[in-house]
Amino acid sequence: MFTINKKILDFLDEETATSLNKQHKPKTEWSVIGLVSIIAVVGGIIMFTSSKFETAQAVSFYRYLLYSLIGIGVMIGFCFFDYTRLKKLTLPMYLIAFALLIFVLFSGGESHGRKFLMIGDVLISSDYLTILFLISFSGFLEKRRGKGSLAIVELLLLAFISVIPIMMLPHLSQSVILLIGYAVLIITAVRKNYFEGNRKKQLLWLIGVGATAISIAFIDILSKPYKIERITAFLSSNGFIYDRVDNWLAISNWFGKTPATVSGYGLELGMPEVTTGYVLVNVIATLGWMVGIALVLVIAVFIIRIFMITRKIKNDYGFYLSLAASTALSVQFLISILSNFNLSPILGMSMPFVSYGSVGYVVNMAFVGIILSVWRRNDLVGTGGESCEQLTAVNSDFKVNQHKVSKERNKGLFAFLSR
């Protein structure tokens, strides 16, 4: 446990106290904020142009602005929040998320074959469960340091218990985010020998579990003809949506909106999901290939940057929390980009900060806020997880001690001159 004997402060001179004060000052990662802002601005422009559609694909720009402002507020709130407090809520957060999930599964409202949380006449997507489960899972993992292979079994059980009901909603994209997020967290912990024990056996055992899960998924696909058709369509690049994506990308200009149409229809009628799953096609067709390429490059820099930040996190809980948030954002970006170039099967994955969204937009802003919060306190929180308040109190003592030293020096100088 990181402790400081406050009597040592009495022996620190003014220069040392000032140096320590600067060293333990909270840091803001402005590059992440800047990159998110660029991505969000492109999304705002596309949502504004899409609000002018005269079809069912038209969106409410004012509703988009409302959720954007809420998302920004949530991001700022998380940024200044002491993330170490979340560790105490690990089990309650998991139980609350699971209870909400079961409630939605059996009593939620239904739309387009999927279950939603219903409050009055409003249907709320289950996207909020992603952040609750990943935060709680990070806490479960952190508490199992040195617990051996049994800890891995416990974590896998917690993972599958949360994912299976989500698949029953069904919410495929959310299931993919959680599964990849859990896998990255556990594999990273095993590679760092966080659980201790035979690391090679643990990795081989995880590979066996993964192979079993893939086999079950493959059997499920073979048992349902419509899933076989989807996979076949993707592999052969044949199908209505795949053809439309290829056509719109082919007729788009390098700069500005394309005046061309596909089968006599404009973008709002000639391409489905242009404000959600295929929003990058919308960006390219509306603003041009150069803007689309620039957006993809900015996203790539953003992903690299958040993982670079995560690697530098000193506190175990903060590291896994930041890794979970970074993985969740990266999975959405990568799958969305691949889908928009027909390089991935249709998963219905929206692009963070660009696609039209409500709860999902706020959740993704919360993920960014978590990364900023962990980095902001990287020099304030000890490796053992002391709270920010504990080390801030010590930092305040440095300032008090600095003032006392200066005062004593002034008294001594005054006494000398008075002789």
C-alpha positions in Angstrom: 0.0 0.0 0.0 1.3 3.4 -1.0 1.7 5.6 2.2 3.5 8.8 3.0 4.7 9.8 6.4 3.5 13.3 6.8 6.4 14.1 9.1 8.7 13.9 6.1 7.0 17.0 4.7 8.6 19.1 7.5 12.0 18.4 5.9 11.0 19.3 2.3 12.3 22.6 1.0 10.2 24.9 -1.1 11.6 23.8 -4.4 11.0 20.1 -3.7 7.4 20.7 -2.6 6.7 22.7 -5.8 8.2 20.0 -7.9 6.1 17.3 -6.3 3.0 19.5 -6.6 3.6 19.7 -10.4 4.3 16.0 -10.7 1.1 15.0 -9.1 -1.2 17.5 -10.9 -4.1 16.1 -12.8 -3.6 15.8 -16.6 -6.0 16.2 -19.4 -5.5 14.3 -22.7 -6.4 17.1 -25.1 -5.5 15.0 -28.2 -8.3 12.5 -27.5 -10.8 15.3 -27.0 -9.7 17.0 -30.2 -10.0 13.7 -32.2 -13.4 13.0 -30.8 -14.5 16.5 -31.7 -13.4 16.1 -35.3 -15.3 12.8 -35.7 -18.4 14.3 -34.0 -18.4 17.4 -36.2 -18.4 15.1 -39.3 -21.3 13.2 -37.8 -23.1 16.4 -37.1 -22.8 17.6 -40.7 -24.1 14.3 -42.0 -27.0 14.3 -39.5 -28.0 17.8 -40.6 -28.0 16.9 -44.3 -29.9 13.7 -43.4 -32.5 15.7 -41.6 -33.5 17.2 -45.0 -34.5 13.8 -46.4 -38.1 13.5 -47.5 -38.4 9.8 -46.7 -38.6 7.6 -43.6 -34.8 7.8 -43.3 -35.0 11.5 -42.3 -33.7 12.1 -38.8 -34.5 14.8 -36.2 -31.5 17.1 -36.0 -32.8 18.7 -32.8 -33.1 15.3 -31.2 -29.5 14.5 -32.4 -28.3 17.8 -30.8 -30.0 17.0 -27.6 -28.3 13.6 -27.2 -25.0 15.1 -28.3 -25.2 17.7 -25.5 -26.2 15.0 -23.0 -23.3 12.8 -24.2 -20.8 15.7 -23.9 -22.1 16.4 -20.4 -21.7 12.7 -19.4 -18.1 12.7 -20.9 -17.1 15.7 -18.9 -18.8 14.3 -15.8 -16.8 11.0 -16.0 -13.6 12.9 -16.8 -13.7 14.8 -13.5 -15.1 11.8 -11.5 -12.7 9.7 -9.4 -13.0 6.4 -11.2 -11.6 4.4 -8.2 -15.0 4.8 -6.6 -16.5 2.6 -9.3 -14.6 -0.4 -7.9 -16.8 -0.4 -4.8 -19.9 -0.7 -7.1 -18.6 -3.7 -9.0 -21.1 -6.3 -7.7 -24.1 -3.9 -7.4 -23.6 -2.6 -10.9 -23.4 -6.2 -12.4 -26.6 -7.2 -10.5 -28.5 -4.1 -11.5 -27.5 -4.6 -15.2 -28.5 -8.2 -15.1 -31.8 -7.5 -13.4 -32.6 -4.8 -16.0 -31.6 -7.3 -18.8 -33.9 -10.0 -17.5 -36.8 -7.4 -17.0 -36.4 -6.3 -20.6 -36.2 -9.8 -21.9 -39.5 -10.8 -20.3 -41.4 -7.6 -19.9 -39.8 -5.1 -22.4 -41.5 -3.6 -25.4 -40.8 -5.0 -28.8 -39.9 -3.3 -32.1 -38.7 -4.9 -35.3 -38.3 -8.3 -33.5 -36.1 -6.9 -30.7 -36.8 -6.2 -27.1 -36.4 -2.7 -25.5 -36.8 -1.2 -22.1 -40.1 0.6 -22.2 -40.8 3.8 -20.1 -44.2 5.0 -21.0 -44.4 5.1 -24.8 -40.6 5.5 -25.1 -38.5 2.5 -26.2 -34.9 2.6 -24.8 -32.1 0.5 -26.4 -30.1 -1.9 -24.2 -26.9 -0.2 -25.2 -26.5 1.2 -21.7 -25.9 -2.4 -20.4 -22.6 -2.5 -22.3 -20.9 0.0 -20.2 -22.4 -1.4 -16.9 -21.2 -4.9 -17.6 -17.7 -3.8 -18.8 -17.1 -1.6 -15.8 -18.2 -4.3 -13.4 -16.2 -7.0 -15.3 -13.1 -4.8 -14.9 -13.7 -4.7 -11.2 -14.2 -8.5 -10.9 -11.0 -9.0 -12.9 -8.9 -6.6 -10.7 -10.0 -8.3 -7.5 -8.8 -11.7 -8.8 -5.1 -10.9 -8.9 -3.1 -14.0 -8.0 -6.1 -16.3 -7.7 -5.0 -18.8 -10.3 -6.9 -20.6 -13.0 -10.1 -20.7 -10.9 -10.3 -16.9 -11.3 -10.5 -17.4 -15.1 -13.3 -19.9 -14.8 -15.2 -17.5 -12.6 -14.7 -14.6 -15.0 -15.8 -16.7 -18.0 -19.0 -17.7 -16.1 -19.7 -14.0 -15.3 -19.2 -13.2 -19.0 -21.5 -15.8 -20.5 -24.2 -15.1 -17.9 -24.3 -11.5 -19.1 -24.0 -12.2 -22.9 -26.5 -15.0 -23.4 -29.6 -13.0 -22.4 -28.4 -10.1 -24.6 -28.3 -12.6 -27.5 -31.8 -13.6 -26.7 -33.1 -10.0 -27.0 -31.6 -10.3 -29.7 -28.9 -7.6 -29.9 -26.1 -9.0 -32.1 -23.8 -6.0 -32.2 -23.9 -5.5 -28.4 -23.2 -9.2 -27.9 -20.1 -8.9 -30.2 -18.8 -5.8 -28.3 -19.1 -7.6 -25.0 -17.6 -10.9 -26.1 -14.6 -9.2 -27.7 -14.3 -6.9 -24.7 -14.3 -9.7 -22.2 -11.9 -11.8 -24.3 -9.4 -8.9 -24.6 -9.5 -8.2 -20.8 -9.0 -11.9 -19.9 -6.3 -12.6 -22.5 -4.4 -9.5 -21.5 -4.5 -10.4 -17.9 -3.3 -13.9 -18.6 -0.4 -12.6 -20.8 0.6 -10.3 -17.9 0.4 -13.4 -15.6 -2.0 -11.4 -13.5 -3.7 -14.5 -12.1 -0.3 -16.2 -11.6 0.1 -20.0 -12.2 1.1 -21.7 -15.5 0.5 -19.0 -18.1 0.9 -21.3 -21.2 -1.7 -23.7 -19.9 -4.1 -20.9 -19.1 -3.8 -19.5 -22.7 -4.3 -23.0 -24.2 -7.3 -23.5 -22.1 -8.8 -20.1 -23.2 -8.1 -21.1 -26.9 -10.1 -24.3 -26.2 -13.0 -22.4 -24.8 -12.9 -20.0 -27.7 -12.9 -22.9 -30.2 -15.8 -24.5 -28.4 -17.8 -21.2 -28.6 -17.1 -20.9 -32.3 -18.2 -24.5 -32.9 -21.5 -23.8 -31.1 -22.0 -20.7 -33.2 -21.2 -22.6 -36.4 -23.7 -25.3 -35.5 -26.3 -22.6 -34.8 -25.7 -21.1 -38.2 -26.1 -24.4 -40.0 -29.4 -25.1 -38.2 -30.9 -21.8 -39.5 -31.2 -21.4 -43.3 -31.5 -17.6 -43.2 -28.2 -17.3 -41.5 -26.6 -19.6 -44.1 -28.0 -17.3 -46.8 -26.4 -14.2 -45.1 -23.0 -15.8 -44.8 -23.2 -17.0 -48.4 -24.2 -13.6 -49.6 -21.3 -12.0 -47.8 -18.7 -14.5 -49.1 -20.0 -14.1 -52.7 -20.6 -10.3 -52.3 -24.1 -10.9 -53.7 -27.2 -9.4 -52.2 -29.2 -6.2 -52.2 -27.3 -4.3 -49.6 -23.9 -5.4 -50.8 -24.7 -4.4 -54.3 -26.0 -1.0 -53.2 -22.9 -0.3 -51.1 -20.6 -1.1 -54.2 -22.8 1.1 -56.4 -22.8 4.1 -54.2 -19.1 3.9 -53.5 -18.4 3.6 -57.2 -20.4 6.7 -58.2 -19.3 9.0 -55.4 -17.1 12.0 -56.2 -13.7 12.8 -54.7 -15.1 16.1 -53.4 -18.7 17.0 -52.6 -22.1 15.3 -53.1 -22.6 13.0 -56.0 -25.4 14.0 -58.4 -25.7 10.4 -59.6 -28.4 7.9 -58.6 -28.7 4.2 -58.2 -31.5 2.5 -60.1 -33.1 6.0 -60.4 -33.1 6.6 -56.7 -31.2 9.1 -54.6 -29.3 8.2 -51.4 -32.3 8.4 -49.1 -34.3 5.9 -51.2 -31.4 4.0 -52.9 -29.4 3.0 -49.8 -30.8 1.6 -46.5 -29.5 2.5 -43.0 -27.6 5.6 -44.2 -27.8 7.2 -40.8 -26.9 4.2 -38.8 -25.1 1.1 -40.0 -24.0 2.5 -43.4 -23.3 6.1 -42.3 -19.8 6.0 -43.8 -21.4 5.4 -47.3 -23.5 8.5 -46.5 -20.4 10.5 -45.7 -18.6 9.5 -48.9 -21.7 10.0 -51.1 -22.5 13.4 -49.5 -19.1 14.9 -48.7 -16.8 13.0 -51.1 -14.1 10.3 -50.9 -11.5 12.7 -49.5 -13.6 13.5 -46.4 -14.4 9.7 -46.0 -10.7 8.8 -46.2 -9.8 11.7 -43.8 -12.4 10.5 -41.4 -11.1 6.9 -41.4 -7.6 8.2 -40.8 -8.7 10.3 -37.9 -10.5 7.3 -36.4 -7.3 5.2 -36.9 -5.2 7.9 -35.0 -7.9 8.0 -32.3 -7.8 4.2 -31.8 -4.0 4.2 -31.7 -4.0 7.1 -29.2 -6.4 5.6 -26.7 -4.5 2.3 -26.6 -1.2 4.2 -26.2 -2.7 5.9 -23.2 -4.0 2.7 -21.8 -0.5 1.1 -21.9 0.8 3.9 -19.7 -1.8 3.4 -16.9 -0.1 2.5 -13.6 -3.1 1.4 -11.6 -4.4 -2.1 -12.3 -8.1 -1.3 -12.0 -7.6 1.9 -14.1 -5.7 -0.1 -16.7 -8.4 -2.7 -17.2 -11.1 -0.1 -17.1 -9.4 2.0 -19.8 -8.7 -1.2 -21.8 -12.4 -2.1 -21.7 -13.5 1.3 -22.8 -10.9 1.5 -25.6 -11.8 -2.0 -26.9 -15.6 -1.2 -26.9 -15.0 1.9 -29.0 -12.5 0.3 -31.3 -14.7 -2.7 -32.0 -17.5 -0.5 -33.1 -15.3 1.7 -35.3 -13.5 -1.2 -37.0 -16.6 -3.3 -37.7 -18.6 -0.3 -38.9 -15.8 0.7 -41.3 -15.4 -2.9 -42.6 -19.2 -3.2 -43.1 -19.3 0.0 -45.1 -16.8 -1.4 -47.5 -18.4 -4.9 -47.7 -15.6 -6.4 -45.8 -17.7 -7.7 -42.9 -21.1 -9.5 -42.7 -24.1 -7.3 -41.8 -24.0 -6.9 -38.0 -25.9 -3.6 -37.6 -23.0 -1.9 -36.0 -23.3 1.9 -35.8 -20.2 4.2 -36.0 -19.6 6.0 -32.7 -20.2 9.8 -32.8 -21.1 9.7 -36.5 -24.2 7.5 -36.7 -27.6 8.8 -35.5 -28.1 7.5 -32.0 -29.5 8.3 -28.6 -28.5 6.0 -25.7 -25.6 4.6 -27.8 -24.2 8.0 -28.4 -24.2 8.8 -24.7 -22.7 5.5 -23.8 -19.8 6.0 -26.2 -19.2 9.5 -24.8 -19.1 7.9 -21.4 -16.4 5.5 -22.6 -14.3 8.4 -23.7 -14.9 10.1 -20.3 -13.7 7.0 -18.5 -10.4 6.9 -20.5 -9.9 10.6 -19.8 -10.7 10.1 -16.1 -8.2 7.2 -15.7 -5.4 9.2 -17.5 -6.2 12.4 -15.6 -5.5 10.6 -12.3 -2.6 8.4 -13.6 -0.1 10.2 -11.3 -2.6 10.7 -8.5 -3.7 7.1 -7.9 -1.3 4.6 -6.5 -0.8 1.2 -8.1 -2.7 -0.3 -5.2 -5.7 1.8 -6.0 -5.7 4.6 -3.4 -8.4 7.1 -4.2 -7.6 10.4 -5.7 -8.8 12.2 -2.5 -6.1 10.4 -0.5 -3.2 11.6 -2.6 -4.7 15.0 -3.2 -4.8 15.5 0.6 -1.1 14.7 0.7 -0.5 17.1 -2.2 -2.3 19.8 -0.2 0.0 19.1 2.7 2.9 19.9 0.4 1.4 23.3 -0.3 0.8 24.0 3.4 4.4 22.9 4.2 5.7 25.1 1.5 3.9 28.1 3.0 5.2 27.3 6.5 8.8 27.0 5.3 8.6 30.4 3.6 7.1 31.9 6.7 9.8 30.6 9.0 12.5 31.9 6.6 11.0 35.4 6.6 10.9 35.4 10.4 14.5 34.4 10.6 15.6 37.1 8.1 13.6 39.7 10.0 15.2 38.8 13.4 18.7 38.9 11.8 18.1 42.4 10.4 16.7 43.7 13.7 20.0 43.0 15.6 
